[in-house]
Amino acid sequence: MKLPEFEKLDELFNPKSVALVGASPNPYSGGYAYAVHLLEDFKGRTFLVNPKVDEILGVKTYPSLMDIPERVDYVICSISAEKVLRLLDECSRKGVKLVHLFTARMAETGRSEGARLEKEIVKKARELGIRLLGPNCMGLYNPEVGLTYGYWFPKEGGSVGAIFQSGGASTDFVHYGTLRGLRFSKVVSYGNGADIDESELLYYFAHDRRTRVIAMYVEGVKNGKKFIDALQYATERKPVVVLKGGRGSAGARSVKSHTASLAGRMEVWRAVFKKCNAVEVETFDELIDQVVVFSFLPPIRGYRVLIAGGGGGKSVFSADQWEEEGFELPDLSPQARERLKEIAPGVWDWLRNPIDLSILQDTPLLPEELFRIVGENEEFDLFVFNLTEDDPLPLDLWEFWMGEQIKGVLRFKREGKPVVAVVSNGEVSMLEIKEWRWGLIAEMRKRMIDGAIPVFSSPRKAARAVKRAIEYWRRSQGNSVNLSCL
């Protein structure tokens, strides 16, 4: 994609006015949800089109697109498929340049009439100079202009760009990613990708200055060569994390009826990901874990880790899992030990990597000071903090002790040291979260997330995500990866 082409698509993705054709008073419909989002969040002009009612949500509706007296940049189409061709004629006369087809039941149905209609719509749109997003998709989330398709999406922007063939999965990605501290430049749900497809979107996010890492969920592609070229282009400029849907036979069958894509053999996909230096993940949780690592950790190319926090058992479990993923746990240096000996002569020779912080509770050495000493005297590639849930202290003492640990972790972050935290989420219900111990853990977890620290629910998840990032950065050495973008 040449820069002028990027700028053209970027203009389409930043509309100043949007018309919702098929706005509906039915709260269970997409036409209602999009109306809510536009009226509550969109910073430009919103127009609702429905010939059967005079107003929706207290806002005037127009009988047709042509009845809107002002310019329309972007149309969200929430009408039935057989009405789309006529709508495109109106869009052309109105000067609309981008139509998002929430409308579905086309090629993904597997029916010849649906596939034929989709081809006719694409052909006509191209003749009229109109770009299409979809069909069968949720569309565009762009917090900068307030364009969204989900409830409780963050209003502030960020650095994660996302390309999702599934609208529901993209919504979950935003919701669960937000809980981990992620914020988004743009998220695009592209569905069948009949016009704007995954390849064009890869080029787009590769150029986008706000995007520092690209997350992608793809079920299949229609043009393999085009996709490989685009993926290679993007991964040379920033990390691209890919979750491939339809890896098994049942999943592959489902792909065809979901987005009318060809899933292909998984060994071929893996060869493509490896060739292009894309970071492949296997689960939705891993996708979020990986994007968290790329968003909040600097490039790391070594495997030396220091682990601190938790009781003796938790320290052992954590060390085992990090070592099983290929990491090293060097012991503390003589310089650090001499300094610790001055402050805590009773335990200085007891402290090892991993560090069991529970043995400090009867000493004058607080966790924050321990972290400072270790940070000044050690050459580790990564610092891992385990927040324990098993401490037997009462509320006031445990709150103080945990607070001291968090202060030390946040100090590491402020000093630019790579640090991750592991906090078990547990199976906590709404009633149990009100109990002080679980509530305090949730509060401490939030403090770290607010401090831009990657937080994981287990050592294994953290180790695997960091390992993938290390492998990516090692492979990228000497290549043109540039996090400040083009």
VEXMAR-729674 format. One line per 8 residues: number of its first residue (from 1); for each residue z, x, y of C-alpha. Coordinates in pm, whole numbers, m for minus. Layout:
<atoms>
NUM	Z/X/Y  ...
</atoms>
This chain:
<atoms>
1	0/0/0  m101/137/339  147/107/624  m54/m163/808  m41/m375/489  336/m327/474  368/m433/837  161/m745/772
9	379/m851/479  694/m761/673  584/m993/954  540/m1274/702  889/m1206/561  1044/m1234/908  930/m1576/1030  1032/m1729/1361
17	967/m2085/1244  981/m2253/904  867/m2596/788  1015/m2749/474  751/m2976/324  924/m3205/80  1261/m3211/253  1478/m3466/75
25	1797/m3667/134  1879/m3636/m240  2161/m3376/m266  2053/m3281/m620  1703/m3179/m510  1562/m2848/m397  1425/m3024/m90  1782/m3104/15
33	1927/m2758/m61  1657/m2578/138  1720/m2814/429  2089/m2729/423  2023/m2354/414  1766/m2366/693  1979/m2580/921  2295/m2378/862
41	2160/m2023/845  1805/m1979/975  1794/m1823/1321  1449/m1954/1411  1303/m2304/1446  1332/m2542/1148  1108/m2843/1084  1162/m3096/804
49	863/m3286/662  906/m3614/473  688/m3921/542  935/m4166/387  1250/m4114/600  1312/m4064/972  1585/m3803/942  1769/m3582/696
57	2114/m3437/762  2092/m3582/1111  1769/m3396/1190  1437/m3563/1269  1169/m3544/1004  791/m3534/1053  543/m3737/846  324/m3434/784
65	286/m3068/872  18/m3160/1126  265/m3379/1317  484/m3082/1406  414/m3006/1774  500/m2636/1755  376/m2328/1571  480/m2284/1207
73	490/m1935/1053  623/m2008/705  615/m2316/481  853/m2390/195  671/m2626/m42  892/m2862/m238  634/m3125/m331  458/m3190/m661
81	190/m2951/m782  m102/m3191/m746  m36/m3220/m370  m44/m2847/m297  m421/m2812/m247  m419/m3067/34  m114/m2900/188  m302/m2571/200
89	m572/m2735/412  m305/m2848/656  m148/m2502/656  m483/m2350/745  m532/m2588/1037  m177/m2522/1150  m213/m2144/1137  47/m2092/862
97	18/m1750/700  277/m1766/418  362/m2051/179  655/m2033/m59  584/m2254/m359  916/m2375/m492  681/m2619/m665  654/m2551/m1039
105	493/m2698/m1353  180/m2487/m1337  80/m2195/m1561  434/m2154/m1696  402/m2487/m1880  144/m2338/m2115  m82/m2636/m2049  m444/m2572/m1959
113	m437/m2819/m1668  m134/m2642/m1517  m293/m2299/m1545  m620/m2432/m1402  m442/m2588/m1103  m256/m2263/m1033  m586/m2071/m1027  m739/m2328/m792
121	m442/m2301/m556  m461/m1921/m548  m837/m1926/m497  m812/m2171/m209  m524/m1986/m45  m725/m1663/m49  m1026/m1836/100  m803/m1969/381
129	m626/m1637/441  m288/m1773/330  m43/m1568/123  156/m1735/m155  503/m1661/m286  542/m1817/m630  482/m2075/m762  796/m2161/m957
137	1037/m1947/m753  1335/m1962/m519  1158/m1757/m253  1300/m1522/7  1652/m1425/109  1642/m1230/435  1984/m1219/602  1842/m1056/915
145	1665/m1379/1010  1901/m1611/822  1646/m1716/561  1820/m1796/232  1799/m2008/m81  2154/m1998/m215  2494/m2124/m114  2751/m1859/m14
153	2497/m1581/32  2626/m1313/274  2509/m1353/630  2523/m980/702  2246/m753/576  2264/m435/371  2062/m172/187  1980/m331/m151
161	1631/m472/m199  1577/m692/m503  1267/m818/m686  1337/m1095/m935  1099/m1293/m1149  1383/m1539/m1218  1528/m1744/m934  1854/m1820/m1115
169	1910/m1455/m1206  1843/m1353/m846  2107/m1600/m726  2360/m1459/m972  2269/m1107/m864  2351/m1188/m502  2674/m1371/m589  2814/m1114/m831
177	2679/m818/m636  2852/m949/m324  3185/m945/m510  3126/m572/m576  3057/m496/m210  2676/m504/m220  2478/m636/75  2105/m692/81
185	1802/m604/290  1590/m873/123  1586/m1045/m216  1257/m1193/m337  1231/m1443/m622  858/m1446/m702  832/m1663/m1016  480/m1671/m1158
193	363/m1413/m905  22/m1574/m874  m48/m1399/m542  234/m1177/m412  345/m1005/m730  596/m746/m848  361/m456/m772  304/m552/m410
201	678/m606/m369  751/m258/m510  522/m106/m248  688/m322/16  1043/m213/m64  933/149/m106  833/141/263  1118/m75/391
209	1355/139/597  1652/m91/541  1625/m63/163  1789/237/m3  1790/117/m364  1565/m136/m539  1691/m370/m811  1434/m540/m1031
217	1432/m806/m1300  1088/m837/m1459  975/m1041/m1757  611/m939/m1770  313/m831/m1564  m49/m936/m1554  m193/m599/m1443  m26/m306/m1618
225	m210/m26/m1434  m130/m176/m1095  237/m210/m1190  267/148/m1318  111/287/m1000  345/81/m782  654/172/m985  567/541/m972
233	514/517/m596  851/346/m542  1060/573/m767  932/880/m585  1094/744/m270  1416/574/m379  1599/467/m695  1452/169/m878
241	1682/0/m1133  1496/m225/m1379  1620/m492/m1617  1342/m604/m1851  1364/m960/m1981  1203/m1071/m2306  1283/m763/m2514  1309/m953/m2844
249	1073/m1199/m3010  1264/m1509/m2896  1299/m1372/m2543  929/m1289/m2530  843/m1647/m2627  1076/m1775/m2357  909/m1553/m2096  577/m1728/m2144
257	728/m2069/m2068  947/m1938/m1786  705/m1748/m1564  372/m1747/m1751  393/m1369/m1805  304/m1144/m2093  621/m967/m2208  454/m685/m2405
265	608/m444/m2659  940/m297/m2552  854/56/m2662  561/51/m2418  785/m66/m2135  1040/207/m2209  766/469/m2205  653/340/m1864
273	1006/345/m1724  1058/701/m1850  725/823/m1714  792/672/m1372  1160/780/m1352  1277/420/m1323  1638/362/m1426  1634/114/m1713
281	1938/m102/m1790  1985/m346/m2076  2217/m616/m1940  2270/m808/m1620  2617/m650/m1578  2462/m304/m1612  2208/m391/m1343  2487/m462/m1094
289	2691/m159/m1209  2391/69/m1156  2307/m63/m811  2673/m22/m713  2660/346/m811  2340/414/m617  2471/221/m317  2812/387/m282
297	2789/733/m440  2595/1031/m305  2350/1210/m537  2555/1369/m819  2403/1622/m1058  2708/1750/m1250  2936/1614/m1521  3277/1759/m1425
305	3524/1474/m1365  3890/1448/m1271  4063/1133/m1394  4389/1010/m1245  4590/691/m1266  4735/465/m1529  4995/537/m1793  4959/777/m2083
313	4764/540/m2307  4524/435/m2033  4462/801/m1946  4377/880/m2307  4145/579/m2341  3969/672/m2019  3927/1039/m2112  3781/946/m2450
321	3523/714/m2301  3410/955/m2030  3382/1243/m2279  3189/1025/m2524  2932/967/m2250  2889/1344/m2205  3130/1424/m1921  3367/1723/m1904
329	3734/1709/m1802  3829/2063/m1687  4198/2133/m1639  4359/2186/m1298  4308/2525/m1136  4588/2787/m1103  4579/2739/m725  4646/2367/m756
337	4922/2427/m1008  5101/2675/m779  5099/2423/m497  5225/2146/m726  5498/2376/m855  5639/2410/m503  5660/2033/m454  5740/1901/m802
345	5891/2181/m1012  6000/1932/m1278  5651/1816/m1372  5399/2065/m1233  5320/2215/m1574  5311/1868/m1730  5021/1748/m1518  4686/1769/m1691
353	4338/1623/m1653  4351/1325/m1704  4654/1286/m1477  4914/1031/m1587  5050/918/m1249  5347/740/m1407  5525/1075/m1454  5543/1119/m1075
361	5766/818/m1017  6091/1018/m1033  5958/1310/m826  5903/1376/m454  5529/1404/m519  5344/1089/m413  4995/1009/m545  4827/1052/m205
369	4967/1407/m175  4865/1489/m530  4511/1373/m457  4501/1583/m141  4613/1898/m324  4368/1849/m609  4086/1769/m368  4146/2086/m169
377	4163/2318/m469  3922/2181/m727  3546/2179/m777  3482/1849/m950  3158/1652/m936  3339/1318/m950  3691/1179/m910  3784/877/m1124
385	4081/658/m1037  4233/416/m1289  4434/133/m1138  4690/36/m1399  4811/m315/m1481  5084/m200/m1720  5342/m53/m1481  5688/m209/m1548
393	5805/m185/m1185  5915/m493/m988  5698/m632/m709  5829/m432/m411  5823/m96/m589  5492/m157/m763  5328/m270/m439  5442/52/m270
401	5335/270/m562  4992/111/m589  4949/131/m213  5013/505/m222  4750/545/m491  4495/344/m295  4564/553/17  4483/865/m181
409	4160/720/m316  4050/605/30  4129/953/166  3893/1100/m94  3623/858/19  3671/939/389  3645/1309/312  3309/1250/148
417	3418/1313/m210  3244/1113/m485  3502/871/m623  3491/565/m849  3769/328/m948  3834/140/m1270  4024/m187/m1244  4043/m421/m1541
425	3959/m778/m1446  4118/m941/m1749  4078/m1306/m1844  4276/m1439/m1550  4270/m1812/m1477  4322/m1980/m1140  4688/m2042/m1223  4750/m1685/m1338
433	4590/m1528/m1029  4876/m1679/m828  5126/m1471/m1026  5216/m1172/m811  5104/m900/m1051  4750/m1033/m1095  4726/m1124/m729  4828/m773/m627
441	4568/m617/m856  4300/m839/m700  4416/m736/m352  4407/m364/m434  4066/m403/m595  3937/m569/m278  4079/m289/m61  3876/m35/m255
449	3560/m245/m247  3603/m294/129  3631/85/151  3285/121/m14  3429/257/m338  3243/168/m658  3480/m41/m872  3422/m105/m1244
457	3600/m316/m1502  3614/m42/m1769  3580/337/m1800  3279/291/m2029  3087/85/m1774  3164/337/m1499  3070/638/m1712  2739/490/m1825
465	2633/389/m1475  2724/729/m1328  2550/907/m1616  2225/719/m1552  2246/811/m1183  2302/1180/m1266  2002/1177/m1499  1791/1015/m1228
473	1891/1268/m963  1836/1561/m1199  1488/1435/m1284  1420/1380/m915  1496/1738/m810  1187/1879/m644  1030/1535/m608  986/1347/m283
481	1288/1115/m315  1393/1037/39  1681/798/99  1601/768/469  1273/610/354  930/675/501
</atoms>
